[in-house]
């Protein structure tokens, strides 16, 4: 939830650009991979920057988002370029009554023909979280950080308990930043309705999810940068895990007792240690 004074459109675009650049800096969005969206429920004037408008069908119903504004990256657009040319790489959608269609606003120099192919997953998460929590803001990032994605190709890391016990042990702040741990969706066809459904269900209990053999998705109801931070924290820890594998697993990381002591000190509830 964001309190007043609410950020204006220019500030929101700036933060989306910063998050996209950070994903590029950690090698999590090669080429046009990765996508970002933010959903908000306060009045924002968009037509000064995005004057072109057309009606589009939403990839799935979003009854909880009627009247909401969604800022979303375009298919084929590069996250690292959003900060330099936000209006060229983003679209603004206002969800119509009934939640089946939207008014899509774009700029005259827009580079996108349509929004990201993963928009159905974004839309499902926004709809579910806004209905269930009543928040007025929600951000979602999908990226492909190499260490997290590589580990998801190894069968034992596709088990939620094993994954979290081995990822959360490498930095004291990990259990504080991700007390609910990391969820994992088995490999599912990218852009499919099945992936969207599995993904939105897991976001009821997690804030970061690995799409096995594909990438990750993170969310935040505070800021898009907060979602970016979650990916960055987990990717740094996954790199430690990869280094440990390469070194013959000679490191133990933090012990369960040490992690439990951190949880006591910071009043963190968790179920992995």
C-alpha positions as CSV (number, residue, x, y, z in Angstrom):
1,X,0.0,0.0,0.0
2,X,1.3,3.5,-0.9
3,X,0.2,6.5,1.2
4,X,-0.4,10.0,-0.1
5,X,1.2,12.0,-1.7
6,X,1.1,9.4,-4.5
7,X,4.0,9.4,-7.0
8,X,3.0,11.0,-10.3
9,X,3.3,9.3,-13.7
10,X,6.8,10.6,-14.4
11,X,8.1,9.3,-11.1
12,X,6.5,5.9,-11.7
13,X,8.1,5.7,-15.1
14,X,11.5,6.6,-13.6
15,X,11.2,3.8,-11.0
16,X,10.2,1.3,-13.7
17,X,13.2,2.3,-15.7
18,X,15.6,2.0,-12.7
19,X,14.3,-1.5,-12.0
20,X,14.7,-2.5,-15.6
21,X,18.3,-1.2,-15.7
22,X,19.1,-3.1,-12.5
23,X,17.8,-6.3,-13.9
24,X,20.1,-5.7,-16.9
25,X,23.1,-5.0,-14.6
26,X,22.8,-8.4,-12.9
27,X,22.4,-10.1,-16.3
28,X,18.8,-11.1,-15.7
29,X,17.3,-9.8,-18.9
30,X,19.4,-10.7,-22.0
31,X,18.1,-9.2,-25.2
32,X,14.4,-8.5,-24.9
33,X,13.9,-11.0,-22.1
34,X,12.1,-9.9,-19.0
35,X,9.1,-7.7,-18.4
36,X,7.7,-5.3,-15.8
37,X,4.3,-4.0,-14.8
38,X,2.9,-1.8,-12.1
39,X,-0.8,-1.6,-11.2
40,X,-2.3,1.4,-9.3
41,X,-5.6,2.6,-8.1
42,X,-5.3,6.4,-7.9
43,X,-6.0,9.0,-10.5
44,X,-3.2,9.5,-13.0
45,X,-3.2,11.6,-16.2
46,X,-1.6,9.5,-18.9
47,X,-2.6,11.1,-22.2
48,X,-0.1,13.9,-22.1
49,X,2.7,11.4,-22.5
50,X,0.6,8.5,-24.0
51,X,-1.9,10.2,-26.3
52,X,-2.8,7.3,-28.6
53,X,-5.6,5.1,-27.4
54,X,-7.2,1.8,-28.6
55,X,-9.4,-0.8,-27.1
56,X,-7.9,-4.2,-26.4
57,X,-9.1,-7.5,-25.0
58,X,-7.4,-8.6,-21.8
59,X,-5.7,-12.0,-21.9
60,X,-7.9,-13.1,-19.0
61,X,-10.7,-11.5,-16.9
62,X,-9.5,-9.0,-14.2
63,X,-12.7,-8.0,-12.3
64,X,-10.7,-6.8,-9.4
65,X,-8.9,-4.2,-11.5
66,X,-11.8,-2.3,-13.0
67,X,-10.7,1.3,-13.3
68,X,-7.1,0.5,-12.3
69,X,-4.1,1.8,-14.3
70,X,-1.5,-0.8,-15.4
71,X,1.9,0.4,-16.8
72,X,3.5,-2.5,-18.6
73,X,6.5,-3.1,-20.8
74,X,6.1,-4.1,-24.4
75,X,6.8,-7.3,-26.2
76,X,10.2,-7.2,-27.8
77,X,11.2,-4.1,-25.7
78,X,14.5,-4.2,-23.7
79,X,14.3,-3.6,-20.0
80,X,17.6,-1.8,-20.0
81,X,16.2,0.9,-22.4
82,X,13.1,1.8,-20.5
83,X,14.9,4.4,-18.4
84,X,16.1,6.2,-21.5
85,X,12.9,6.1,-23.5
86,X,10.0,5.1,-21.1
87,X,7.2,6.2,-23.3
88,X,8.6,4.3,-26.3
89,X,8.9,1.0,-24.3
90,X,5.8,1.1,-22.1
91,X,2.0,1.2,-22.5
92,X,-0.6,2.3,-20.0
93,X,-3.8,0.3,-19.7
94,X,-7.0,1.4,-17.9
95,X,-9.2,-1.6,-17.2
96,X,-12.8,-1.2,-18.4
97,X,-16.0,-2.1,-16.5
98,X,-16.4,-5.8,-16.4
99,X,-12.6,-6.5,-16.4
100,X,-12.6,-8.0,-19.9
101,X,-11.2,-5.2,-21.9
102,X,-9.0,-2.1,-21.4
103,X,-8.1,1.2,-23.0
104,X,-4.5,1.0,-24.1
105,X,-2.5,4.3,-24.2
106,X,0.7,4.5,-26.1
107,X,3.0,7.2,-27.4
108,X,3.5,8.3,-31.0
109,X,7.1,7.0,-30.9
110,X,6.1,3.7,-29.3
111,X,8.2,0.7,-30.1
112,X,5.6,-1.9,-29.1
113,X,2.9,-3.5,-31.1
114,X,1.5,-5.3,-28.1
115,X,2.4,-5.6,-24.4
116,X,4.6,-8.4,-23.1
117,X,3.6,-12.0,-23.9
118,X,3.7,-12.8,-20.2
119,X,1.0,-10.2,-19.5
120,X,-1.5,-12.9,-18.5
121,X,0.7,-13.9,-15.6
122,X,1.1,-10.2,-14.5
123,X,-2.6,-9.6,-14.8
124,X,-3.5,-12.7,-12.8
125,X,-1.1,-11.7,-9.9
126,X,-2.3,-8.1,-9.9
127,X,-5.9,-9.1,-9.8
128,X,-5.5,-11.7,-7.1
129,X,-3.3,-9.6,-4.8
130,X,-5.4,-6.4,-5.1
131,X,-8.6,-8.3,-4.4
132,X,-7.2,-10.3,-1.5
133,X,-5.2,-7.4,0.2
134,X,-7.0,-4.2,-0.9
135,X,-3.7,-2.6,-1.7
136,X,-3.7,0.4,-4.1
137,X,-0.4,-0.5,-5.7
138,X,1.2,-3.7,-6.9
139,X,4.4,-4.2,-9.0
140,X,5.5,-7.4,-10.8
141,X,8.9,-8.2,-12.5
142,X,9.7,-11.2,-14.5
143,X,13.4,-11.7,-15.2
144,X,15.9,-14.5,-16.0
145,X,18.7,-14.2,-13.4
146,X,21.3,-16.8,-14.5
147,X,22.2,-18.4,-11.1
148,X,18.7,-18.9,-9.9
149,X,17.6,-20.1,-13.3
150,X,20.5,-22.5,-13.6
151,X,19.8,-24.1,-10.2
152,X,16.2,-24.6,-11.2
153,X,17.5,-27.0,-13.9
154,X,18.9,-29.3,-11.2
155,X,16.2,-31.7,-10.0
156,X,16.9,-31.4,-6.2
157,X,16.5,-27.6,-6.4
158,X,13.0,-28.1,-7.7
159,X,11.9,-29.2,-4.2
160,X,10.7,-26.1,-2.3
161,X,12.2,-27.2,1.1
162,X,15.6,-28.1,-0.4
163,X,15.8,-25.0,-2.5
164,X,15.1,-22.7,0.4
165,X,17.3,-24.4,2.9
166,X,20.2,-24.1,0.5
167,X,19.5,-20.6,-0.9
168,X,18.6,-18.8,2.3
169,X,21.7,-19.9,4.2
170,X,24.3,-17.7,2.5
171,X,23.6,-14.2,3.9
172,X,22.1,-13.2,7.2
173,X,19.7,-10.8,5.6
174,X,18.1,-13.4,3.3
175,X,15.7,-14.8,5.9
176,X,14.8,-11.3,6.9
177,X,14.1,-10.2,3.3
178,X,12.4,-13.4,2.2
179,X,10.9,-15.0,5.4
180,X,8.2,-16.8,3.4
181,X,11.0,-18.2,1.2
182,X,11.0,-18.8,-2.6
183,X,8.2,-20.6,-4.3
184,X,8.8,-22.7,-7.4
185,X,6.5,-23.6,-10.3
186,X,7.4,-26.7,-12.3
187,X,8.4,-26.1,-15.9
188,X,5.3,-24.8,-17.7
189,X,5.0,-23.4,-21.2
190,X,5.9,-19.7,-21.2
191,X,2.9,-17.4,-21.6
192,X,0.4,-20.2,-21.0
193,X,-2.8,-20.0,-18.9
194,X,-1.5,-22.9,-16.8
195,X,1.6,-20.9,-15.8
196,X,-0.5,-17.8,-15.0
197,X,-2.8,-19.9,-12.7
198,X,0.0,-21.7,-10.9
199,X,2.0,-18.5,-10.5
200,X,-0.8,-16.4,-9.1
201,X,-1.7,-19.2,-6.6
202,X,1.8,-19.3,-5.2
203,X,1.9,-15.5,-4.8
204,X,-0.7,-15.8,-2.1
205,X,2.1,-17.2,0.1
206,X,5.4,-16.0,-1.5
207,X,6.8,-12.8,-2.9
208,X,9.4,-14.4,-5.2
209,X,8.8,-17.4,-7.4
210,X,11.1,-19.4,-9.6
211,X,9.7,-20.6,-12.9
212,X,11.7,-23.8,-13.3
213,X,14.1,-23.8,-16.2
214,X,12.8,-20.3,-17.2
215,X,13.4,-17.5,-14.7
216,X,11.7,-15.8,-11.8
217,X,8.8,-13.4,-10.9
218,X,8.8,-11.1,-8.0
219,X,6.1,-8.8,-6.6
220,X,5.8,-5.9,-4.2
221,X,3.0,-3.6,-2.9
222,X,5.6,-1.0,-1.9
223,X,7.5,-0.2,-5.0
224,X,8.8,-1.7,-8.2
225,X,12.3,-1.3,-6.9
226,X,11.4,-3.4,-3.9
227,X,10.4,-6.3,-6.3
228,X,13.7,-5.7,-8.1
229,X,15.6,-6.0,-4.7
230,X,14.0,-9.3,-4.0
231,X,15.3,-10.8,-7.2
232,X,18.8,-9.3,-6.5
233,X,19.0,-10.7,-3.0
234,X,18.0,-14.2,-4.2
235,X,20.3,-14.1,-7.2
236,X,23.3,-13.1,-5.0
237,X,22.6,-16.0,-2.7
238,X,22.1,-18.4,-5.6
239,X,25.5,-17.3,-6.8
240,X,27.0,-18.4,-3.5
241,X,25.2,-21.7,-3.9
242,X,26.6,-22.1,-7.4
243,X,30.1,-21.2,-6.1
244,X,29.8,-23.8,-3.4
245,X,28.8,-26.5,-5.9
246,X,31.8,-25.6,-8.1
247,X,34.1,-25.8,-5.0
248,X,32.9,-29.3,-4.1
249,X,30.3,-28.1,-1.5
250,X,33.0,-27.3,1.1
251,X,31.0,-24.5,2.7
252,X,28.1,-24.9,5.1
253,X,26.6,-21.4,5.1
254,X,24.8,-20.3,8.1
255,X,23.7,-23.1,10.3
256,X,20.0,-23.6,11.1
257,X,20.7,-22.5,14.7
258,X,22.4,-19.3,13.5
259,X,19.4,-18.6,11.2
260,X,16.9,-19.2,14.0
261,X,18.9,-16.8,16.2
262,X,18.6,-14.1,13.4
263,X,14.8,-14.8,13.3
264,X,14.5,-14.3,17.1
265,X,16.5,-11.1,16.9
266,X,14.4,-9.6,14.1
267,X,11.1,-11.2,15.0
268,X,10.9,-13.2,11.8
269,X,8.5,-16.1,11.3
270,X,9.7,-18.8,8.9
271,X,9.2,-22.5,8.3
272,X,12.5,-23.7,6.7
273,X,15.0,-23.9,9.6
